[in-house]
Amino acid sequence: MKALFNKRALYIILSVVICSLGMSLIDGIVQPQYFIKSLVKIALFLIIPSIYFFVNKDEQKSLKELFKPSRRDLLLALSLGAAIYVIILGGYFLLRGVIDFSGIAGKLTGDVGVTKENFLLVSLYISFANSLLEEFFFRGFAFITLKKTSSRKFAHSFSALLFSLYHAGMMIGWFNIGIVLLALVGLYVGGVIFNVLNEKSGNIYPSWLTHMFANFAINTIGFILFGMI
């Protein structure tokens, strides 16, 4: 593939691989407290792409375009997000008699210091700030920016694959290997869908809003597991 020898593409590919797999290892093996992990993630997912845009001055206009919303796209994303919220929450209620979710709250408390007392703040951060950070990194940087110096097909697959693998570490010990693999496939498909949404709009708001609603659903399940609702 010619694109892999382009300096800009190579920087994006290597930095996304290193940062994504690095964060997955931090989640799965190092397991620092959530506050520390969040700082490391912000440094990797925000500063590394920022270096690219700082060095490549001609890309700075494209960076601004990533954050220009379209009303039509926002309405579509809100509708899709609401549907995803219902699907995820409905799936939890359908599967909770089959899959044991009870250990997740204990693992979060023991491994990364997320407790019933601080879960509200953590859930707000995950829903709004963390989802925006991930969408900027995986969709804005690893897809929209990458496809300018690489093939569209490669950028689609690469962004979705790294988005999926990035989540592997945090699911270690939550479920059995079969459920984890199924979840990773689902994340890959979700990553492709997010890319399609953003490709049409040219910004990251459609996937961010959809991602946000998915996190709302996951956090609702978290409130249930912690006995807060």
Buried (B, 14 or more C-beta within 10 A) or exposed (E): EEBEEBEBBBBBBEBBBEBBBBBBEBBBEEBBEBEBBBEBBEEBBEEBBEEBBEEBEEBEEBBEBBEEBBEEBBEBBBEBBBEBBEEBBEEBEEEBEEBEBEEBBEBBBEBBBBBBEEBBEBBEBBBBEBBBBBBBBBBBBBBBBBBBBBBEEBBBBBBBBBBBBBBBBBBBEBBEEEEBEEBBEEBBEBBBBBBEBBBEBBBBBBBBBBBBBBBBBBBBBBBBBBEEE
